[in-house]
Amino acid sequence: MLTWLAVIMLVLLLLGFPMMVPLAAGTLFMMFTGMTFFGPDQAVSWMINGIGSWVLAAVPMFIFAADILTKGHTANRLLDVVDAFTRHIRGGLPITTAASCALFGAVSGSTQATVVAMGGPMRPRLLAKGYKDDFALGLIVNASDIALLIPPSIGFIVYGVVMKTSIGDLFLAGILPGLLILAMFAVYCYIYSRIKGIEAEPKASWSERLRAMRRVILPMGFPVLVVGGIYGGFFSAVEASAVAVAYALLLEVVIYRQVSIRDLGSLALSTGMITAVVFILVAIGAAFSQTLGTAGVPDKILGPIIDGIGDNQFLALLLIAAAFFVGCMFVDPIVVILILVPIFKPLVESTGLDPVHVGVIVTLQAAIGSATPPFGCDIFTAIAVFRRPYMEVIRGTPPFIFILLVATLVLIAFPQISLLLPSLGGD
């Protein structure tokens, strides 16, 4: 039965159906074949419970804030301040691109919004400087994934809801891993530029730097408000998302005046469409996950593996990372988190792993999957934004994916990198 379940879902996926269809078909298959015993009313109840968490209300708010910032002037201000401090370094322009993606992730929390906001202005500049298009596209697509680790992060919110883990701790835990990956990308960009013989640009004066820094003070209030507000006990994750929307409106509508009141209707509609897709995936994914658990599938698949691993935390994390990496190559990361987190939860508990550290590893795999062929969502965002063919977009991704996998091993081996800031905050 498990083989038939896998075949049916894979065929539907390969035929081009949206992910919600294979998930629903899998749920119905298990219900009507007797793999488990429940009725349609129970399936609907699971779906409602799946989106019943109040914390999920933060998702549309952060998406709306990201849409406002993408439409407005914030991205250019972030680019300018990073460029002022890195342009004189060999590889300064790609380093600027990677760092700006990380900064925009700190104010948007969306990988796809980062591809649009940062890729638009930076790709022409990279090409004009002499960088190949496959390098530029690979850098933009993969550097944008840092946004999934830098708070606020929708991936962390979904994981926190499923795993019942503190969103504030997860937000703090993602900061140092995100900076580590940014540093690794910067080293690669420096080496690549030296090999290709691409010279640095003239050094910016301190007056230019100070001017750029003044222009970015207000946008950088986002991470302070979101993370500082949550961890300072001023408001919850949901309230922080509402504050993020209010702050985005204040910046782009009132102060910078790059977004008009008339634009908000179309931005809200875009947010509503994306939110609807996310929540449908969450609802059906929750029902599918509950169905798998009722049918005893996790015990059948993971039981022998868990027995073999015992209490070896390193092997457990390797298994979790491998499962999420492979899953996110083919399926939307949110769906993978919804399905696999409950399956691996007994392994996390039996080995005594910190769920916050596991959340960083899981979310990093979701970030890698967002830019990994064949179905990474950021790949298709880049195809739509830059109007380049699929093969051209993915040609430059392997070096960056390799760096992200090395970062995964480093974080598995040294959990202190993820847990340092939450431990300091807990004191």
N, C-alpha and C positions, 0 to 999 in steps of 0.2 A: 504493500500500500504506500509506503514512504517513497518508493521509487516512482510510482505512478503520480504521486503528488508533486514530486520534483519535476517530472517530465511535463506535466500539464502546465505548471507555472512557468517553466523555462520556455516552452513553446509559445505561450501567450506573450511573454516578454519579447521574444525574438520576432514575433509578428508585429511588434510595434505598439501593442496596447499600453496605455498608461499604467503605472505600477499599481494603482488601486484595483485594477481588474484582476491581475494574477493573485493578489492578496485575497480579494473577495472570492475568486474561484477556488482557491485553496481552502478557505474556510467552509464553503459550501460542499466541496468534495469530502472533507473530513466529516461533515455533518450527515451527508446522505449515504456514505459508504459504511457508516458504523464504526469508524476509527475512534470516535468519541460520541457521547450521547448528550445532546442538548438541542433545544428547539430554536427557531428563529427569534423568539422573544428574548432568549438568553443572549444570542449574538448581538441583538440590538442593545441590550443592557450593557454588554461589554464595550460596545462602540461609544455609548453615551458616557460611561465611566472613564473611557480612554481620554476624552476631551473635557472631563468634568473638573480637572484640577484648576484651581483659581490661578495658579502660577502661569499657566499657558496664556492667560490674558496679556502677558508681557510680550508675547511673540508679535501680534499685529502692531503693537505700539512701537517696538523697535524697528519693525519693517517700515512703518510709516515715517519714523524719524530718519531712517536710511534713505528713503525715497526723497524726502525734502532736502537732505544734505547733498544727494547726488544731483538734484536739479539746480542746486544753488552754487555758492562761491567757495565753500569750505575746502573742497578738494584742491583747488589751485593754491590756497593759502598754505596748506600742508606741504604741497610740492615745493613751494618757494622757500620755506624755512629749511627743509632738508637739503635742497639744492645749494643754499647759501653756505652750508657747512661741509658739503661733500664734493662739490664740483672740481676742486683742485686735486682730488685723489684719483689715481688711475682707476678707471671703472666707476667714477663718481656718479655718472648718469644712471647706470643700472642699479647702483647702490641707493641712489635717490628714489628710484622706482620702488625697490623693495621696502625701504624704510617708510615711504609715503603710504604704501599699501598697509603696513602695520599700523601707522598712525590713523589712517582712515578706518581701519578695523576697530580702533579704539573709540571711534565716534559713531560707527554704524552697526558693527556686529554682523555684517552680511558679506560673504565672499563674492556673490554675484554683483552687488552694488559696488564693491571695490574694483572688480574688473571693469565695469562701465566708467566709474568716476576717475580712476587712475590710468586705465589703459588708453582712454580717449586722448588725453593730452601727451602722455609719455611715449606711446609707440612712434608717432612721427618724429619726435626728438631723438629717439634711439636710432631710428633708420637714418636720419640726417647726419648723425655722428659717425655712422659707418658700421653699426651693429647689424647683423643679419636678422631678417624678419623672424626666422624660426627661433632664434635666441630671444628676441624681444617678446614674442608671443608666449614662449615657454616661461619666461621670467614673470610676465604679468599674470598669467593664469596661476602659477604656483605661489608667487609672493602674495597674491590675494587670499590664499588659503590661511595665511597667518591670522587673518581677520576672524577665523573660527576659534582661535585660541585667546586672542586679546579681547577682554570684556568690553562691552556686553556681547555675549555669544549665544545665538539661538541653539546651537548644538549643546552647550552646557545646560541651557534651560530644559531642553527635552530630556537629556540624561538625568538631570537632577530630579525631574518629576517622576521618571520611571524608577530610578534607584532610590528615591526618597532621601536625597543628599542635599546639603546646604548649597543653594545657588551662590551665595556670597563666597563661601570657601572655594567653590569651583572657579568663580571669576578670578579670585586672587591666585589660584593655582596655575592658571593659564598664562600669567604674565611672564614669568621667567622662561618657561619653555618657548613662548613666542619670541622673546628677545634672543634666545639661544639660536633658534632657526634663522632669525634675521641676521645674526652675526655669521652663521655658516654660509648663507646666501651672499653676504658681502664679500667674504673671502673668495668664494667661487667667482664672483663678478670681477674682482681684482685680478685673479689669475687669468681668467678668460681675456680680459682687456690687454694684459701684458702679452699673452700669446698672440693675439690678433694685432698687436701694435697700435692700439687706439690710444691716443694721447689724452691727457687730462686737460681741463679747461682752466682759464685764469682763476686765481684765488679771489673769493669775494672779500670785499673790505668789511671791517667791523661795523661800519655804518649801515651797510647793506644787511648784514646779519641781524643787527639790532632792530632794523626796520621790519625784517621778515618775522622776527620773534614777537614784536608787538602785534603784528597782524594775526598771529596764530594763538594769542593768549585766550581769546574767547572760545574758539573751537576746542581747545584742549581742556576746557571746562567740562566736557562730556564725561571722560573717564573719572574725573574727580567727583562729579555729581553722582554718577552711577555706582562706582565701586565704593567711594568714600561714604556716600549716603547709605548704601546697604550695610556696609560693615560698621559704620558709625552708629547704626541703629536708628537713623532718622526716618527711613522708609523701607518698605519691602521691595522685592524685585519688580513686582507689578507697579507699585507706586513709582519706582525708579524709571520704568519705561514711560510712564505718563510724563514725568519730569523731563525725560529726554525729548519727547515730542514737543513739549512747551518750549524747551530751550532751543530746539531746531527751528521752531516757528519764530522765536524771538530773534535769532541770528539772521535767518535767511529772508524773513518777511519784513521785520521791523528795522534791523540794523544794517544789513548788507543790501536789502531790497532787491535780491536776485530772484525771489519767488513772489509772485503776486497772489492775492487772495483768490483770483480767478483760477490759478494753477492748482489750488488745493483740491478741487473736485476731481480732476483727472488723477492726481496723486493718490487720493483716497480710494478711487476706483481701482487703481493698480494694486494698492495695498490689499484691498478686499479680495481681489482675484487671487493673489499669491497666498493670502491667509486661508482662503477657502480650500485651495489645493493642499496646503500644509495640514489643515485640520481634518480633511477627508482622509489623508494618509495616516494621520495619528489615530483616528477613530478605527479605520479598517485594520491598521497595523496592530492596535491593541486587541481587537477581536481575534485576529489571526494568532497573535502570541498566546492569548488565553486558551484558544483551541488547541494549540500545540501542547501547552502545559496539561490540559485536561486529558489529551490523548497519550500523555507520558512520553512524548517524543524526545524532550531533553534528556530524560533518564536513559532512554535507549541509546542515544547517540553519545552523550557525554559521560554516562556512568562509568564505563571501563576506563575512559581517559582520566577522569577525576581520581579514580582509584590508583591509576598508574602514576599520576603526578604527586599524590600525597599532599604534603604541606610545602612543596617546593614553590616558592613565590615567583622565582625567576621564570621557571617553565610555565607556570600558570599565566603570567603576563605575556610571554611569547605566544602562547596558544590564543589568548584573547586578542592580541594585536594581529596575529595572522588571520584569524577568523574575520575580524572587522575590516582588515585591509582588503581581503578577497571579496567580501560582501559588498563593500562600498565601490569596488570596481564596476559592479554590475547594477546595483540598486541604489536608489536615493538614500543618502546617509541617514536622514531622519527615520526612514523605514527600518534600516539596519539597526539603528539604536533601539527602536521600539521592539524589534523582534529578538535580537541577540542579547540585550542586557538582562531581561528576565531569565533567559536560558543560562547565562554565565553567572548569575547572581549566587547560586549555591557554591560554585567554585571560588568566587571571591570570598564568601563567608567561611568556607572550609579551610582556606589557606591563610586567612587572617589579613588579606590585603586591605589597604586603605581605599575605600570607595572613591575618595577625592582623587587619589593618584590614578586609579583605574579610569576615572572620568577623563583625565588628561590624555591618557593613552588612547582611549576610545575616540575622543573628539579629534585627536591628531590623525587617527586613521580615517575618520570622516573627512578631514581636511585633505588628506592625500587622495582619497577616493574622489573628491570633487574635481580633481585635475588629472585623474588617471583614466586612460582608455580602458574599455570601450565607451562607457556611458557617463563619464564625469560631467556634472552639470556645468561647471565653469568652462569646460571645453566648448560646449554648445552655446554658452553665453558669448564666448570670444568669437565663435563662428558668426553669430548673429550681429555682434557689434562691429567687428572688423571686416566682415564679409570675405573671409578667407576660407579655403577648403579644409575639410576635416584633417587630412593628412599633413597639411602645412602647419596647422595649429598644434598637433601632437608631436611633430618632429623634434621640437626643441625641449620637450618635457622630461626625457629620461634622466639627464644630470640632476635636475631639481628633485625629481622623485627619489633618486638615490640619496640625495642629501637628507630628505625628509625621513627616509627609512633609517639612515644612520642616526638621526636625531631620536627616532623611536627607541633604538637600542640604547642610546645614552640615557634617555629618560627611564627606561626599564632598569638599567643597571644602577642609576643614581636617583632614587625616588625623592631625595632631599631637594632636588631642583624644583620639583612640583610642590612639595609640601612646606617649603621654607616660609613663604609669605603667609599661608593660612595658619601656620603654627605661631608666627609672630603676632598675627591678628588675634589669635585665640588667647594670647597672654594679655 
